[in-house]
Each structure stands twice: as structure tokens, then as C-alpha cells.
Amino acid sequence: MELEANLLERVETYESLSRWEKSELGRELRRTGLSYGEIMELIPAKKSTLATWCRDVRLTEEQIEAIKTRSPSTNRGVSRDTQRKRNREVEMIAAQAALDAEHLVADPFWTAGVSLYWGEGSKTIRRLTTANADPAALRMFKRWSEQYLPPNHGWRAKINLHADNDELAARRWWSAEVEVPFTDFTKTYVKPDGTGHRKNHLPYGVCTLVKRKSADAFIITMAWIEFLQGRLGR
């Protein structure tokens, strides 16, 4: 089942969404006719959470029948043989990454990049995603990714701001700082001012970078983190 581009963009930046935005995304995915299992393949939400979010969403008879047709697979109509093949590919990618790490660990820039993602990157969605308020850290992440990981398919970006920030100025600033085209920024999340005492809001907020088509890159990076955990995390 093909999803609309705006839904895919929001799935890619799920970690940076507010609680309400996450629930709205879950409901919208359900309205497209996806089963809870299929939604869980896209976003890291529990089935019980999805059931709560979607309790008022009613599927049509056609959507229910379509889910039944896809039910032999948990991957939106993909055959079990295809799933097994992909699982083997994932195992091979991770195993090769672990072997590569034995040689790459001597490279300080490689180690710094893996450590950065270990501390700051998303680990719940199978795509390479990290957020930071420091553009230098995000530039380093981009350069590291492009140097050590599979060929790049471009980047998406999202900004988190407070209500008193200038969204247009922030988007222009981040676009220049992280070298992501203005048009590749998804909808900005603006946090309303509450009753807190913090007044020194970051003038340009926090930026999230998402590497496009990065499932394999994510698998490799997680294998590298596991390698470093074994070497340094004990």
C-alpha cells in the first residue's frame, strides 16, 4: 500500500513529534486502512497505544477485507519468502558491519561519529535520524554518514521551536547551516509557551536531520554501536 508523501515525511520525523502529533499520525495511518501490525512497522507505538488512539476510527468493509488479504504477511502484502530474504539480508549487513568495525575503530572520526549517534541518534525507527541544537554537530553527522555509510539519497529536516521564535528566520538559518534545501524541511513543530520559568529559548530551536532511504545505514550504525559498547561500554 502506497502512502501519501506528507504521511511518509511525518513517519520519518516521528521522534521529534509532540505527543498529540504522534497520536494524530497514528490515527491517519489507521484511516488509510493499515492494520495495527502494519502501523507498528512504521512507527514505534505499542498495539495497546494504537488501539487507544484509534478507538473512534472505523474501517470500511473494503479496508477490512484488504487487511485480511494481506494477513499472511506482517509487512503490507510482502510474501513470507520476501520477508525471510530481507531478514537474511539484515543479518548479513549487520555481520559485515561488525567485521568492518574491527578496522574502522582505529579511525578517530569514525569512532566520534558512532559515539555521537550512540548518544544523540534515534534508535527506535529503522532510519538514520538525529536532533541537535548545535549545527556543527549536525554537519559532522552528515559528513560522517556520507563518508562511512551507503550512498546518500538526500536529507529531510524538521525544526522544533517555541511560540516566540521566528519560524521563517529559523528555517532559513538551519537550511544554510546544515546545507539542506529549504523545500526539504517538513512542518515545524511549535511548542506553545507554558507557565515555566525558562525565558532564554534557543533563537533557532532544535533541528532534526533524517537521512532518506537509510534502513541499511541504520542497521550498520546500530551494529557499530553494539561493537563500541563491547569495546568501550563495559
BAFI-3210 file (N, C-alpha, C; in Angstrom, 3 decimals, decimal comma, padded with zeros to 6 digits):
// residues 234
n [1|2|3|4|5|6|7|8|9|10|11|12|13|14|15|16|17|18|19|20|21|22|23|24|25|26|27|28|29|30|31|32|33|34|35|36|37|38|39|40|41|42|43|44|45|46|47|48|49|50|51|52|53|54|55|56|57|58|59|60|61|62|63|64|65|66|67|68|69|70|71|72|73|74|75|76|77|78|79|80|81|82|83|84|85|86|87|88|89|90|91|92|93|94|95|96|97|98|99|100|101|102|103|104|105|106|107|108|109|110|111|112|113|114|115|116|117|118|119|120|121|122|123|124|125|126|127|128|129|130|131|132|133|134|135|136|137|138|139|140|141|142|143|144|145|146|147|148|149|150|151|152|153|154|155|156|157|158|159|160|161|162|163|164|165|166|167|168|169|170|171|172|173|174|175|176|177|178|179|180|181|182|183|184|185|186|187|188|189|190|191|192|193|194|195|196|197|198|199|200|201|202|203|204|205|206|207|208|209|210|211|212|213|214|215|216|217|218|219|220|221|222|223|224|225|226|227|228|229|230|231|232|233|234]
n.u [000,844|000,648|001,679|000,734|002,875|003,118|002,428|004,469|006,643|006,100|006,217|008,935|010,018|009,127|010,112|010,554|008,096|005,290|003,392|000,661|000,791|001,942|-000,119|-002,101|-000,901|-000,843|-003,601|-004,242|-002,756|-004,114|-006,596|-006,026|-006,291|-004,523|-003,425|-003,004|-000,593|000,796|001,030|002,690|005,023|005,860|005,919|007,166|005,074|003,100|000,734|-001,466|-001,423|-001,934|-004,511|-005,890|-005,516|-006,872|-009,499|-011,868|-011,796|-013,169|-012,950|-013,631|-015,648|-014,311|-011,657|-011,190|-011,405|-009,236|-007,125|-007,371|-006,681|-004,007|-003,065|-001,481|001,041|003,144|004,032|002,773|001,604|003,780|005,372|005,962|008,341|009,769|010,052|011,643|013,922|014,690|015,208|017,442|019,190|019,440|020,739|023,162|024,124|024,492|026,397|028,579|029,077|029,969|032,392|033,738|034,000|036,092|038,349|037,806|037,694|040,082|040,090|039,723|037,682|035,612|034,993|034,209|031,889|030,193|029,935|028,645|026,161|025,346|024,879|023,059|021,389|018,364|016,973|014,825|013,320|013,701|015,592|018,077|018,366|018,771|018,879|019,695|020,802|023,020|024,498|027,014|027,408|025,450|026,330|028,691|027,634|026,307|028,508|030,014|028,201|028,011|030,567|031,098|028,878|026,331|025,605|024,234|020,828|019,869|018,504|016,126|014,682|013,629|012,263|012,118|010,486|009,915|006,969|007,519|009,583|011,015|009,797|010,296|012,796|014,293|014,088|015,417|017,947|018,769|018,656|020,771|022,895|023,031|022,991|020,721|018,183|015,737|013,188|013,098|012,432|010,286|007,023|007,169|007,451|005,879|006,225|003,956|004,068|004,314|003,770|006,236|009,520|011,623|013,189|015,138|014,997|016,241|017,288|016,941|015,876|015,674|017,076|016,149|017,632|017,050|018,089|017,424|015,927|017,323|017,476|019,327|021,646|021,024|020,935|023,612|024,838|023,755|024,897|027,545|027,448|026,849|029,206|031,042|029,984|030,671|033,438|033,992|031,992|031,918]
n.v [-001,193|002,127|005,106|008,534|011,332|013,277|011,892|009,988|011,679|012,623|010,237|009,733|011,672|011,027|010,811|013,431|014,549|015,996|014,667|014,759|015,095|012,664|010,881|011,775|011,169|008,378|007,854|008,814|007,077|004,728|005,338|005,152|002,514|000,661|-002,132|-002,623|-003,945|-003,364|-000,612|-000,513|-001,341|000,938|003,051|003,390|002,436|000,961|-001,769|-001,551|001,161|002,212|001,186|002,679|005,294|005,043|004,369|005,529|005,372|004,022|001,365|000,758|-001,774|-002,665|-001,963|-003,626|-006,160|-005,974|-005,931|-008,508|-009,936|-009,287|-010,440|-012,876|-011,894|-009,790|-007,500|-005,554|-006,858|-008,107|-011,105|-014,092|-015,373|-013,284|-011,709|-013,394|-013,425|-010,739|-010,591|-012,243|-010,704|-008,477|-009,634|-010,319|-007,799|-006,594|-008,336|-007,988|-005,315|-005,430|-006,781|-004,886|-002,885|-003,669|-002,806|-000,123|001,064|002,168|004,620|007,873|009,709|008,109|006,708|008,857|009,694|007,431|007,363|009,792|009,300|007,203|008,527|010,600|009,908|008,589|005,465|003,864|003,845|002,455|004,083|006,529|009,037|012,088|014,633|018,016|021,014|022,256|023,298|022,538|019,976|018,590|018,996|017,561|015,007|014,603|014,650|012,515|010,401|010,427|009,739|007,162|005,483|003,763|004,959|008,234|009,389|011,873|014,363|015,038|017,599|018,892|021,330|022,190|024,543|027,318|029,212|031,932|032,167|033,053|031,533|031,476|032,745|030,934|028,605|029,372|029,872|027,340|025,886|026,976|026,435|023,609|022,777|021,845|021,846|024,445|023,629|021,007|020,804|019,584|020,046|022,473|022,007|023,773|024,683|025,600|028,416|027,838|027,724|027,719|028,739|029,223|031,447|031,950|030,953|028,914|030,684|029,691|027,233|023,604|021,272|018,511|015,949|013,761|010,975|010,040|007,023|005,143|002,645|000,452|001,823|002,513|-000,027|-000,800|001,225|000,725|-001,768|-001,010|000,601|-001,340|-002,762|-000,862|-000,630|-003,085|-002,807|-000,397|000,183|-001,175]
n.w [000,000|-000,949|000,614|001,219|000,448|002,468|004,768|004,898|005,316|007,894|009,304|009,070|010,726|013,238|015,897|016,696|016,939|018,722|021,514|020,908|018,116|017,391|018,059|016,305|013,871|014,079|013,989|011,439|009,831|010,392|009,293|006,614|006,143|007,178|009,130|012,717|013,155|010,797|011,032|013,240|012,077|010,941|012,803|016,184|018,110|020,664|020,396|022,094|022,613|020,056|019,721|021,595|020,607|018,180|018,667|017,854|015,151|012,308|010,145|006,677|005,065|002,809|003,414|005,621|004,436|002,723|004,546|005,582|003,318|003,143|005,439|005,671|005,656|007,595|006,643|004,987|002,651|001,540|000,615|002,635|001,932|000,826|003,093|004,676|003,103|003,282|006,023|006,198|004,690|006,364|008,567|007,341|006,588|009,113|010,199|008,452|008,956|011,590|011,216|009,642|011,515|013,131|011,829|011,303|013,793|014,502|013,350|014,240|013,518|012,586|014,958|016,554|015,214|015,412|018,170|018,588|017,382|018,974|021,363|020,665|018,522|016,971|017,903|017,609|015,301|012,111|010,561|009,782|012,042|013,732|016,261|017,156|018,797|018,016|015,154|014,180|015,171|013,759|011,145|011,260|011,705|009,247|007,447|008,411|007,984|005,193|004,534|005,587|005,365|003,315|-000,093|-000,305|-000,275|-000,015|002,281|004,880|006,936|010,114|012,296|015,737|017,628|019,919|020,766|020,571|018,799|015,599|012,933|010,128|009,922|011,421|009,890|007,543|008,587|009,618|007,242|005,790|007,550|007,863|005,317|003,879|001,514|001,506|000,787|001,605|004,229|006,682|008,214|010,747|014,262|016,725|019,947|022,364|024,592|028,034|031,529|032,546|033,784|032,131|030,018|028,177|025,372|022,735|019,921|017,329|017,697|017,748|015,513|013,519|011,692|009,005|007,317|004,066|002,829|004,484|005,733|005,599|006,303|008,906|010,127|009,876|011,414|013,967|014,431|014,596|016,877|018,776|018,611|019,643|022,188|023,228|023,242|024,625|026,405|028,801]
ca.u [000,000|001,419|001,232|000,956|004,195|003,120|002,431|005,816|007,511|005,854|006,751|010,388|010,402|008,240|010,722|010,514|006,710|004,699|002,535|-000,582|001,101|002,138|-001,424|-002,773|-000,278|-001,344|-004,986|-004,259|-002,286|-005,208|-007,655|-005,653|-006,622|-003,452|-003,653|-002,121|000,729|001,441|001,394|003,827|006,211|006,232|006,210|007,380|003,975|002,560|-000,605|-002,447|-001,446|-002,644|-005,928|-006,445|-005,554|-007,752|-010,752|-013,000|-011,598|-013,897|-012,522|-014,687|-015,618|-013,255|-010,368|-011,075|-011,131|-007,871|-006,228|-007,431|-005,920|-002,584|-002,748|-000,370|002,298|003,106|004,795|001,968|001,424|005,008|005,300|006,845|009,653|010,444|010,435|012,794|015,076|015,118|015,802|018,803|019,984|019,723|021,764|024,434|024,569|024,986|027,619|029,650|029,377|030,788|033,732|034,335|034,302|037,386|039,376|037,431|037,811|041,329|039,850|039,072|036,456|034,582|034,614|033,474|030,564|029,395|029,655|027,650|024,850|025,064|024,338|022,045|020,558|017,173|017,254|013,550|012,790|014,786|016,143|019,084|017,745|019,339|018,471|020,669|020,700|024,324|024,639|028,296|027,209|024,668|027,210|029,595|026,837|026,116|029,778|030,336|027,292|028,343|031,893|031,205|027,663|025,965|025,342|023,188|019,688|019,395|018,141|014,986|014,940|012,464|012,673|011,268|010,622|008,953|005,988|008,036|010,650|010,670|009,913|010,915|014,219|014,912|014,198|016,481|019,230|019,129|018,885|022,133|023,871|023,174|023,006|019,537|017,330|014,596|011,992|013,161|012,059|008,900|006,286|007,813|006,684|005,980|005,794|003,351|004,637|003,541|003,961|007,608|010,305|012,707|012,944|016,229|014,780|017,188|016,686|016,596|015,311|016,415|016,860|016,246|018,011|016,661|018,706|016,433|016,183|018,513|017,282|020,599|022,580|020,648|021,366|025,069|025,182|023,441|025,921|028,757|027,240|026,991|030,639|031,665|029,521|031,504|034,822|034,155|030,882|031,947]
ca.v [000,000|003,362|006,178|009,879|011,861|014,001|010,892|009,421|012,695|012,646|008,981|009,864|012,557|010,650|011,048|014,841|014,995|016,086|013,520|014,890|014,850|011,221|010,223|012,134|010,382|007,018|007,812|008,984|005,822|003,770|005,703|004,707|001,101|-000,203|-002,855|-002,160|-004,520|-002,616|000,702|-000,715|-001,449|002,289|003,901|002,558|002,562|-000,326|-002,053|-001,000|002,612|002,445|000,902|003,839|006,421|004,796|003,747|006,131|005,209|002,863|000,966|000,316|-003,215|-002,896|-001,915|-004,831|-007,268|-005,807|-006,361|-009,970|-010,423|-009,099|-011,003|-013,847|-011,179|-008,666|-006,419|-004,875|-007,563|-008,742|-012,537|-014,590|-015,639|-011,993|-011,308|-014,209|-012,949|-009,466|-010,878|-012,743|-009,554|-007,671|-010,357|-010,208|-006,400|-006,371|-009,125|-007,320|-004,075|-005,788|-007,066|-003,612|-002,094|-004,085|-001,982|001,290|001,592|002,928|005,923|008,713|010,343|007,057|006,467|010,025|009,689|006,362|007,792|010,851|008,701|006,416|009,421|011,555|009,448|007,776|004,027|003,149|003,770|001,939|005,064|007,320|010,292|012,676|016,021|018,765|022,467|022,718|022,960|021,887|018,546|018,031|018,954|016,429|013,807|014,458|014,322|011,154|009,487|010,379|009,137|005,770|004,702|003,597|006,198|009,074|009,741|013,187|014,567|015,849|018,274|019,398|022,225|022,358|025,915|027,856|030,087|033,288|032,128|033,422|030,273|031,674|033,004|029,690|027,669|029,873|029,715|025,930|025,457|027,371|025,824|022,161|022,575|021,109|022,811|024,998|022,867|019,674|020,882|019,225|021,005|022,833|021,854|024,965|024,395|026,797|028,838|027,410|028,506|027,510|029,941|029,393|032,532|032,012|029,952|028,924|031,545|028,934|025,956|022,351|020,719|017,062|015,520|012,395|010,504|009,345|005,638|004,811|001,426|-000,283|002,666|002,375|-001,363|-000,735|002,095|000,033|-002,809|-000,323|000,986|-002,579|-003,055|000,059|-000,997|-004,209|-002,367|000,756|000,411|-002,049]
ca.w [000,000|-001,052|001,494|000,703|000,789|003,742|005,834|004,967|005,920|009,333|009,836|009,131|011,834|014,345|017,207|017,050|017,023|020,044|021,830|020,134|016,704|017,230|018,068|015,055|012,812|014,222|013,509|009,987|009,231|010,520|008,336|005,268|006,012|007,677|010,383|013,781|012,918|009,711|011,579|014,127|011,234|010,511|013,967|017,366|019,070|021,085|019,874|023,028|022,401|018,803|019,935|022,306|019,671|017,027|019,106|017,141|013,703|011,797|008,809|005,780|004,787|001,816|004,103|006,447|003,531|002,224|005,621|005,615|002,165|003,435|006,747|005,720|005,817|008,524|006,026|003,986|001,398|001,078|000,894|003,691|001,351|000,714|004,447|005,091|002,348|003,868|007,334|005,948|004,266|007,561|009,328|006,625|006,681|010,470|010,384|007,715|009,671|012,753|010,710|009,232|012,705|013,664|011,177|011,372|015,144|014,606|012,741|015,266|013,030|012,589|016,346|017,034|014,613|016,024|019,545|018,502|017,140|020,170|022,378|020,217|017,416|017,217|017,826|017,627|013,943|011,278|009,629|010,471|012,467|014,941|016,513|017,940|018,715|017,536|013,732|013,927|015,434|012,649|009,967|011,469|011,483|007,797|006,799|008,841|007,290|003,774|004,370|006,014|005,156|001,902|-000,839|000,264|-001,119|000,395|003,683|005,297|008,205|010,847|013,375|016,912|018,093|020,872|020,120|020,337|017,791|014,222|012,203|008,818|010,148|011,883|008,770|006,665|009,277|009,627|005,862|005,434|008,455|007,657|003,864|003,428|000,811|002,224|000,435|002,192|005,629|006,935|009,043|012,010|015,498|017,561|021,312|022,967|025,866|029,189|032,754|033,016|034,059|031,171|029,063|027,198|024,345|021,626|018,893|016,123|018,078|017,569|014,172|013,342|010,349|008,656|006,085|003,253|002,423|005,279|006,538|005,685|007,059|010,311|010,572|010,005|012,540|015,214|014,619|015,043|018,276|019,573|018,654|020,597|023,527|023,662|023,444|025,492|027,316|029,984]
c.u [000,881|000,828|001,543|002,274|004,205|003,092|003,820|006,789|007,341|006,326|008,256|010,838|009,582|008,819|010,623|009,090|006,273|003,814|001,245|-000,332|001,323|000,796|-002,207|-002,204|-000,774|-002,761|-005,060|-003,774|-003,380|-006,304|-007,307|-005,965|-005,533|-003,896|-002,726|-000,703|001,490|001,862|002,622|005,128|006,745|006,629|006,315|006,313|003,460|001,150|-001,671|-002,565|-002,203|-004,142|-006,612|-006,575|-006,684|-009,118|-011,972|-012,874|-012,294|-013,450|-013,732|-014,585|-014,514|-011,878|-010,143|-010,741|-009,708|-006,853|-006,194|-006,621|-004,418|-002,137|-001,684|000,975|002,110|003,781|004,063|001,973|002,664|004,995|006,271|008,249|010,456|010,896|011,649|014,063|015,611|015,762|017,225|019,721|020,380|020,820|023,137|024,996|025,180|026,300|028,804|030,065|030,252|032,222|034,454|034,774|035,657|038,522|039,085|037,659|039,098|041,197|039,104|037,762|035,313|034,070|033,801|032,053|029,650|028,998|028,584|026,257|024,415|024,383|023,120|021,058|019,351|017,496|015,974|012,931|013,937|015,132|017,060|018,528|018,433|018,932|019,524|020,401|021,979|024,493|025,950|028,173|026,445|025,488|028,187|028,859|026,623|027,395|030,199|029,487|027,686|029,700|031,887|030,008|027,304|025,593|024,104|022,087|019,104|018,927|016,815|015,342|013,627|012,977|011,639|011,535|009,674|008,091|006,545|009,232|010,113|010,878|010,631|012,414|014,940|015,099|015,308|017,849|019,683|019,410|020,305|023,171|024,096|023,116|021,928|018,621|016,105|013,346|011,971|012,955|010,586|008,286|006,973|006,885|006,938|005,386|005,200|004,005|003,721|003,799|005,363|008,370|011,397|012,347|013,979|016,080|015,874|016,577|016,256|016,118|016,262|016,066|017,046|016,606|017,621|017,300|017,678|016,895|017,390|018,338|018,587|021,626|022,291|021,128|022,870|025,462|024,888|024,429|027,222|028,639|027,405|028,460|031,335|031,230|030,366|032,929|034,948|033,108|030,872|032,761]
c.v [001,245|004,426|007,524|010,420|012,546|013,049|010,287|010,403|012,707|011,361|009,116|010,706|012,260|011,040|012,500|015,389|015,117|014,860|013,567|014,596|013,368|010,489|010,530|011,340|008,947|006,879|007,930|007,730|004,757|004,066|005,301|003,232|000,159|-000,917|-002,284|-002,696|-003,770|-001,233|000,583|-000,937|-000,072|003,179|003,022|002,770|001,170|-000,508|-001,466|000,511|002,953|002,219|002,061|005,026|006,265|004,238|004,309|005,997|003,920|002,567|000,561|-001,198|-003,554|-002,894|-003,160|-006,040|-007,198|-006,248|-007,878|-010,576|-010,340|-009,855|-012,087|-013,190|-010,078|-007,457|-005,868|-005,586|-008,224|-010,205|-012,931|-014,876|-014,348|-011,502|-012,089|-013,756|-011,659|-009,688|-011,408|-011,596|-008,697|-008,324|-010,228|-008,801|-006,134|-007,120|-008,471|-006,036|-004,346|-006,108|-005,778|-002,794|-002,446|-003,242|-000,489|001,896|002,388|004,336|006,808|009,330|009,333|006,838|007,626|010,050|008,632|006,766|008,886|010,268|007,846|007,302|010,207|011,008|008,642|006,300|003,205|003,007|003,383|002,922|005,979|008,719|010,804|014,142|016,701|020,254|023,083|022,333|022,269|020,378|017,895|017,985|017,791|015,115|013,560|013,991|012,895|010,137|009,319|009,727|007,635|004,891|004,610|004,915|006,932|009,369|011,094|013,196|015,301|016,486|018,767|020,245|022,194|023,744|026,196|028,890|031,467|033,300|032,547|032,184|030,441|031,903|031,733|028,714|028,113|029,623|028,257|025,421|025,772|026,617|024,337|021,780|021,582|022,115|023,201|024,151|021,466|019,686|020,511|020,230|021,216|022,562|023,075|024,649|025,655|027,130|028,415|028,315|028,351|028,815|030,184|030,441|032,575|030,899|030,044|029,706|030,801|027,517|024,781|021,773|019,200|016,762|014,059|012,035|009,685|007,920|005,065|003,568|000,653|000,504|002,572|001,040|-001,373|000,065|001,418|-001,095|-002,191|000,128|-000,222|-002,964|-002,166|-000,234|-002,138|-003,791|-001,331|000,875|-000,448|-001,427]
c.w [000,000|-000,136|000,877|001,232|002,148|004,932|006,000|005,617|007,433|010,004|010,033|010,320|013,088|015,705|017,644|017,163|018,481|020,280|021,006|018,657|016,441|017,183|016,797|013,885|012,871|013,698|011,986|009,269|009,287|009,499|006,913|005,054|006,453|008,950|011,448|013,591|011,853|010,187|012,472|013,366|010,861|011,674|015,210|018,439|019,418|020,531|020,785|022,884|021,129|018,969|020,660|021,368|018,657|017,408|018,375|015,622|013,261|010,370|007,978|005,583|003,791|002,482|004,956|005,582|002,999|003,273|005,707|004,475|002,429|004,682|006,753|005,902|006,832|007,924|004,806|002,653|000,853|001,489|002,000|003,158|001,237|002,079|004,925|004,379|002,941|005,229|007,194|005,520|005,461|008,389|008,677|006,703|008,052|010,716|009,677|008,416|010,884|012,349|010,316|010,439|013,294|013,082|011,346|012,752|015,346|014,040|013,738|014,789|012,989|014,005|016,904|016,490|015,202|017,438|019,561|018,292|018,333|021,220|021,939|019,192|017,848|017,010|017,767|016,242|013,025|010,166|010,432|010,760|013,712|015,034|017,375|017,792|018,165|016,069|013,410|014,153|014,293|011,362|010,069|011,201|009,990|007,115|007,149|008,092|005,828|003,527|004,623|005,667|003,679|001,245|-000,340|-000,749|-000,728|001,837|003,789|006,625|008,805|011,990|014,491|017,485|019,245|020,154|019,799|019,377|016,434|013,348|010,868|008,953|010,567|010,736|007,826|007,289|009,246|008,220|005,429|006,266|008,163|006,180|003,415|002,751|001,623|002,009|001,049|003,701|005,766|007,909|010,385|013,185|016,370|018,926|021,928|024,290|026,998|030,365|033,318|033,149|033,033|030,132|027,953|026,161|023,284|020,471|017,634|016,443|017,892|016,207|014,199|011,897|010,159|007,327|005,307|002,931|003,160|006,141|006,700|006,488|008,552|010,871|010,810|011,241|013,873|015,487|015,104|016,497|019,182|019,695|019,671|022,028|024,086|023,994|024,567|026,573|028,561|031,099]
res [m|e|l|e|a|n|l|l|e|r|v|e|t|y|e|s|l|s|r|w|e|k|s|e|l|g|r|e|l|r|r|t|g|l|s|y|g|e|i|m|e|l|i|p|a|k|k|s|t|l|a|t|w|c|r|d|v|r|l|t|e|e|q|i|e|a|i|k|t|r|s|p|s|t|n|r|g|v|s|r|d|t|q|r|k|r|n|r|e|v|e|m|i|a|a|q|a|a|l|d|a|e|h|l|v|a|d|p|f|w|t|a|g|v|s|l|y|w|g|e|g|s|k|t|i|r|r|l|t|t|a|n|a|d|p|a|a|l|r|m|f|k|r|w|s|e|q|y|l|p|p|n|h|g|w|r|a|k|i|n|l|h|a|d|n|d|e|l|a|a|r|r|w|w|s|a|e|v|e|v|p|f|t|d|f|t|k|t|y|v|k|p|d|g|t|g|h|r|k|n|h|l|p|y|g|v|c|t|l|v|k|r|k|s|a|d|a|f|i|i|t|m|a|w|i|e|f|l|q|g|r|l|g|r]
***
